[in-house]
Amino acid sequence: MKILVCVGARPNFMKAAPLVKELKGLPETTVVLIHTGQHYDELMSDIFFADLELPRPDVYLGIGSASQAVQTARVLERFEDVLLKERPAAVVVVGDVNSTLACALATAKMEYPDGPDSYRGERPLLAHVEAGLRSFDRTMPEEINRLVTDALADLLFVTEESAIRNLRAEGIPDEKVHFVGNVMIDTLKAFSARAEASGIRAQLHLEEAEYALVTLHRPSSVDSPQVLGGLARTLVALAQHIPVVFPAHPRTLQRLETFGLKGQFCESSPGPVEGSMKSKPLLLSPLGYLDFLHLLKHARLVMTDSGGVQEETTVLGVPCLTLRENTERPVTVTHGTNKIVGRDPEVVLAEALQALSHPSKRGKAPPLWDGQAAQRIAAILVQALKERKDR
Ligand code: UDP
């Protein structure tokens, strides 16, 4: 049974890695790894293949950067050719990026002129890993990707109970929905010891639990000079109290440059840091998974607009402030260490200072975030394919 696993952008690699490993280990499955090339350079793509021991992609679509519609359209067109050539029994998409939506749409609309006998010309089964998460904010491109992908999928693998409720409210039949845990946490657990061995904290002269780690990349945080300028001011003010380390997404680096905000930061590639870091936040290029996980594990405080980082801090028990108005991952607030604080610079600074002075709750791992999610997904997927074949 041939299974296509699709990845395209940074947060996909951590989610696909344990699945690829699990499916490759099964005697009845052949895995074909498709990389759309939505993220394509060393720091946003290649390093994760090395860090996470992902095999080289079997197919690389090379779509590159473009507007939302153009990027989606390019994947849609090129992925249809892959489906025609590969004729898989199933397609697995993960997360909520444009490649997720486009690969799902191409799969759902696939028509084989003369289908392989075993599947009687039916289109491949479509599985969505990390289904059902909803911010209820349709200005987020990811929310549109999540809604459409879930409407099309045959198997919906969910990470938390809120997702079951969301899918039910959208009329998705319960029998399609499987609560399996969180593949991103599978990866965190699998690579935790290796991340511990990273030398990044020593290189940056950061003491255990004596720094704040920041990531920002959502358009709503970084595309407006007012919003990004306000957040930059907050980070500068916070850096008077604790070293602030900011490995920035390429989009964010570009916006900081364009808006003339880079001068507020101290720039250095990982290496010895001058005394100036005590008063300016340290701006870095994006980090590889192992280095980033190392910094996450030992941070005193994390400030982010990332989806995945909210989940990782929950499991690590590290206080997290989410600089957004909402989260599609409410379990990170109810069970974990996450607090949603918005983007008002004064409020963010007050919350950060409060988090530094008052130890917050340690939180607990949400149900089934135990490192076994990929195993559960593989078992359900293989069973569904066998049942389809026997029909
Ligand atoms: N991450 C990383 N290096 C960085 C920043 C983040 O490896 O410099 C990892 C992080 O640990 C998590 C994933 O990237 O596993 C989250 O990706 P991102 O924030 O880009 O996407 P989102 O989760 O918001 O969809």
Residues whose N, C-alpha, C, O or C-beta is under 5 A from the ligand:
A	BS01	UDP	R10 P11 M14 P247 P286 L287 G288 Y289 F292 D305 S306 G307 G308 V309
